[in-house]
Amino acid sequence: MIEFEYSGKLITFEGIEGSGKSTLAVELHKYLKSKNYEVVFTREPGGTILAEKIREILLSRFCEISDWTELFLFLASRYEHTKSLILPSLKSGKIVICDRYLDSTIAYQGYGRGLNLEIINNLNAIATLGIKPDITFLIDIPEHLAVERIKNKNLDRIESENIEFYRRVRLGYLEIAKIENSRFVILDGQKEILDLKSQVIELVSSRL
Ligand code: TYD
C-alpha cells in the first residue's frame, strides 16, 4: 500500500441516518475556522464535481441499483474525492472534516447489504489511497430512533431501507469501532446536541 507523507489531519463523522453527525461535523468546522485553522469541509458520497454526480445516481429513488454496483459507485466516488480533494488538502497541512468516509461502506454495504468484508476492505484501501482518518466520531443511536427522527423527511433510496437494515448497519459500526479503537470515538447520539458538540471540540482540540 502506498503511504503518503502529509501534515494535515482527517476527521470523519459516521453514524446511521438521523444520528446528528452532519450537524456536529458542521459545528466542528465552524469552531475550527473561528480558531483560524485551515479547514476543508466535505462529504461522501460527493465532494468533487464527478463524485457529486455519482451521489445523485446513488441516492435517486428512481434508479434501481444492484448491491455490487452500489459498492463500486461508492468506491468510485471515494477514489475521485480522495485523489483530487482529500490528499492534496492533507498534503498542504489542512484539517479535513468529512461527513462519512470509508467506514460507511463497511457498515452499509458490508454489514447492511451483506457483501464480503474482506473484499470491501481491500477495495477501500485502493479507493482511499491507503489513507485512514486520524479521528472518527461514531454518533450512535438505536435504529428505532433513527426511523423516528427521519420519518417526516423526503427519504432517499438508502434511507428508504427497513429498520432491520438500520440495525445491521448500527451493529456493524459498533463492531468496526471495536476493531479500530485507536481512531474511533463513540458518542451517544441521544444526548443533547450542545453536549455532544462540546465533547467533539474538546477531543479534537486535545489532538491538534
Ligand atoms: P446522506 O444524505 O449523506 O445521508 P446522511 O445525511 O445520513 O449522511 O446520504 C448518504 C447515504 O449513503 C446514507 O444513507 C449512507 C449511504 N452510504 C453508503 O451506503 N455507503 C457509503 O460508502 C457512503 C459514503 C454512504
Residues whose N, C-alpha, C, O or C-beta is under 5 A from the ligand:
A	BS01	TYD	E17 G18 E44 P45 F74 R100 Y101 S104 T105 Y108 I158 E159
